[in-house]
Amino acid sequence: FRRVLFRSTTGPNFALVGGSQDTHEQMTEKAVKINEKLKERGKQLHEVSHAEFDDIAHEVGLKRADPKQN
């Protein structure tokens, strides 16, 4: 008998599934911060361009993955 821990967190504009406890907590924090930044700008997620979203993601400490490493 093996017990599997399944982490799932949802909120406005996000749904996170899986990951280690630490990674899941970090990503939840980033998603919440992204929503805060959107609110500061007076915008909804669907109203920002890809470039503006990239700027917001960078502000909260996210960076684009290097596809060469995957």
C-alpha positions in Angstrom: 0.0 0.0 0.0 1.5 3.3 -1.1 0.0 6.6 -0.1 0.2 9.3 -2.8 0.0 13.0 -1.7 -1.7 15.1 -4.3 -1.3 18.9 -4.0 -3.9 21.1 -5.7 -4.4 24.8 -5.3 -6.7 27.0 -7.3 -7.4 30.7 -7.2 -8.3 33.5 -9.6 -6.5 33.0 -12.8 -4.6 29.9 -11.7 -4.7 26.2 -10.9 -1.6 24.4 -9.6 -1.4 20.7 -9.4 1.4 18.5 -8.0 5.0 19.4 -7.2 6.9 19.1 -4.0 5.5 20.9 -1.0 8.2 23.6 -1.3 7.8 24.1 -5.1 4.0 24.1 -4.8 4.1 26.8 -2.1 6.5 28.9 -4.1 4.4 28.7 -7.2 1.2 29.5 -5.3 2.9 32.6 -3.9 4.0 33.6 -7.4 0.5 33.2 -8.7 -1.0 35.3 -5.9 1.6 38.0 -6.6 0.8 38.0 -10.3 -2.9 38.6 -9.4 -1.8 41.4 -7.1 0.2 43.1 -9.9 -2.7 42.8 -12.2 -5.0 44.5 -9.7 -2.4 47.3 -9.2 -2.6 47.9 -12.9 -6.4 47.8 -12.9 -6.4 44.9 -15.4 -7.7 41.4 -15.7 -5.5 38.6 -17.0 -7.2 38.4 -20.4 -6.5 42.2 -20.9 -2.7 42.0 -20.8 -0.5 41.3 -23.8 2.1 38.5 -23.7 4.8 41.1 -23.3 3.0 42.8 -20.3 2.5 39.4 -18.7 6.2 38.6 -19.2 7.0 41.9 -17.4 4.7 41.0 -14.5 6.1 37.5 -14.2 9.6 38.9 -14.1 8.6 41.4 -11.4 7.4 38.5 -9.2 10.6 36.5 -9.8 9.6 34.2 -12.6 11.7 33.7 -15.6 11.2 32.0 -18.9 12.6 28.5 -19.1 15.4 27.9 -21.6 13.9 25.3 -24.1 17.4 24.0 -24.8 17.6 22.7 -21.2 14.3 20.8 -21.5 
